[in-house]
Amino acid sequence: MALNARLDHRNPLVFDTHELGRRPGALQRLNRTIDAPPDLGIQDVIGVPEGAPVELDLRLESVMEGVLVTGTARASAKGECVRCLEPLEQVLEADFQEMFSYPDADDRGRPKAEPADDAEDDEDTLFLEDGLFDLEPVLRDAVVLALPMQPVCQDDCPGLCSECGARLADDPEHHHDAVDIRWAALQGLAGSLEDGEKDELSGAEPGVDEKQEK
């Protein structure tokens, strides 16, 4: 059977189900390590670097309406701590399960008499194409769900100092003396008065000396 032009069997994320046939209950287990496609993760937050190894453990099961794919993806994700902005790396393990339906069968596995009327249902359904299926969209969804939306380098990361931006984990004793802004103006006024008194005293001393000389 010719391969569908829309799917390339040489693509590492395209899998062939011909060995299963259409025998309900037939099983196939696959293990494959691939290079991560670009933008695998949460953009600008955390993800698997392009080209990094991704290990896939798959279980393909033939059922009446298609092929049920159950699997786990393992990889190393890299990102940036949202609190202290330091680079971080964490082990990713994403589980997924997806049905790839036969394009000529209804939801009970029987040949379709007529095209489906519900276009929205067709858009949500993933189909086998000449016995092939593309795992990439399923993998992308699983990875995004498995990754933290706000990654941290450690659960108790104290973040950065709001005053100077120093990383607090590097200096647990780091602090700044707090100044009450309500007293700041009075302190400034007191300083001005003290300076004025000093000026007056310094100006009076010469006069006192002159009187004493006379």
ZAMARGU-4260 file (C-alpha; in steps of 0.2 Angstrom, whole numbers, plus 5000, padded with zeros to 4 digits):
<rodrens>
0) 5000/5000/5000 | 5007/5017/4995 | 5011/5029/5010 | 5000/5044/5012 | 5009/5060/5004
5) 5004/5070/5020 | 5014/5059/5032 | 5032/5054/5029 | 5037/5037/5036 | 5054/5043/5038
10) 5049/5056/5051 | 5053/5049/5068 | 5037/5054/5076 | 5027/5045/5062 | 5022/5027/5066
15) 5017/5013/5056 | 5002/5002/5062 | 5002/4989/5048 | 5009/4975/5059 | 4993/4976/5070
20) 4981/4974/5055 | 4963/4978/5060 | 4962/4963/5072 | 4955/4970/5089 | 4966/4965/5103
25) 4982/4965/5093 | 4996/4974/5103 | 5013/4981/5098 | 5026/4989/5110 | 5038/5001/5104
30) 5053/5010/5111 | 5061/5025/5101 | 5072/5039/5105 | 5070/5054/5095 | 5077/5072/5093
35) 5066/5085/5101 | 5057/5095/5088 | 5058/5114/5090 | 5047/5123/5103 | 5043/5108/5113
40) 5036/5115/5129 | 5030/5132/5136 | 5037/5146/5126 | 5049/5157/5135 | 5046/5148/5151
45) 5052/5130/5151 | 5054/5116/5138 | 5065/5103/5130 | 5079/5110/5119 | 5078/5107/5101
50) 5088/5091/5096 | 5088/5085/5114 | 5085/5066/5116 | 5067/5061/5120 | 5063/5043/5125
55) 5046/5036/5119 | 5039/5021/5127 | 5023/5016/5117 | 5009/5003/5117 | 4999/5002/5102
60) 4982/4992/5103 | 4971/4988/5089 | 4952/4991/5093 | 4936/4991/5083 | 4937/5010/5079
65) 4956/5012/5076 | 4972/5011/5086 | 4973/5016/5104 | 4991/5023/5108 | 4996/5024/5126
70) 5014/5030/5130 | 5026/5040/5141 | 5039/5053/5135 | 5055/5056/5145 | 5067/5070/5143
75) 5076/5084/5151 | 5068/5101/5151 | 5077/5117/5154 | 5071/5134/5159 | 5072/5149/5171
80) 5067/5150/5189 | 5052/5163/5190 | 5058/5169/5207 | 5077/5171/5206 | 5079/5170/5187
85) 5093/5157/5188 | 5094/5143/5174 | 5086/5127/5180 | 5084/5109/5173 | 5072/5096/5178
90) 5067/5078/5172 | 5051/5077/5162 | 5040/5062/5161 | 5024/5065/5152 | 5010/5051/5150
95) 4998/5052/5136 | 4984/5041/5128 | 4976/5045/5111 | 4964/5036/5099 | 4969/5036/5081
100) 4953/5032/5071 | 4951/5023/5055 | 4945/5036/5043 | 4932/5024/5035 | 4924/5018/5052
105) 4911/5026/5064 | 4913/5026/5083 | 4907/5008/5084 | 4921/5002/5071 | 4908/4999/5057
110) 4911/5006/5040 | 4903/5023/5038 | 4888/5023/5027 | 4889/5042/5024 | 4901/5056/5029
115) 4899/5063/5046 | 4888/5078/5047 | 4897/5085/5063 | 4912/5094/5056 | 4918/5099/5074
120) 4919/5081/5079 | 4930/5077/5064 | 4941/5091/5069 | 4944/5084/5086 | 4947/5067/5080
125) 4964/5060/5075 | 4964/5048/5060 | 4976/5035/5054 | 4982/5039/5036 | 4986/5023/5026
130) 4990/5015/5043 | 5001/5029/5049 | 4999/5041/5063 | 5009/5057/5068 | 5012/5058/5087
135) 5019/5075/5087 | 5003/5085/5091 | 4999/5072/5105 | 5017/5073/5112 | 5017/5092/5112
140) 5000/5093/5122 | 5007/5080/5134 | 5023/5089/5137 | 5014/5106/5140 | 5003/5098/5153
145) 5017/5089/5162 | 5028/5105/5164 | 5026/5118/5177 | 5018/5135/5172 | 5029/5144/5185
150) 5045/5133/5187 | 5056/5136/5202 | 5074/5130/5205 | 5068/5124/5222 | 5052/5124/5231
155) 5058/5136/5245 | 5067/5148/5233 | 5067/5165/5241 | 5069/5175/5225 | 5077/5191/5223
160) 5079/5206/5235 | 5065/5219/5230 | 5077/5233/5235 | 5093/5229/5225 | 5089/5213/5215
165) 5102/5202/5225 | 5098/5183/5225 | 5093/5179/5242 | 5098/5161/5242 | 5116/5166/5240
170) 5115/5177/5256 | 5101/5172/5269 | 5106/5187/5280 | 5104/5200/5266 | 5093/5214/5272
175) 5091/5233/5271 | 5087/5245/5286 | 5069/5250/5284 | 5066/5269/5284 | 5048/5275/5288
180) 5044/5288/5274 | 5033/5297/5287 | 5049/5301/5297 | 5060/5304/5282 | 5054/5322/5280
185) 5055/5326/5298 | 5073/5320/5299 | 5077/5331/5284 | 5069/5346/5293 | 5079/5342/5309
190) 5095/5341/5299 | 5091/5358/5291 | 5088/5366/5308 | 5104/5359/5315 | 5114/5366/5301
195) 5106/5383/5303 | 5110/5383/5322 | 5128/5379/5318 | 5129/5393/5306 | 5122/5405/5318
200) 5134/5400/5332 | 5148/5401/5320 | 5143/5418/5315 | 5141/5424/5333 | 5158/5419/5339
205) 5168/5432/5330 | 5157/5446/5338 | 5160/5439/5355 | 5178/5439/5352 | 5178/5457/5346
210) 5168/5463/5362 | 5181/5454/5373 | 5195/5463/5364 | 5188/5480/5367
</rodrens>
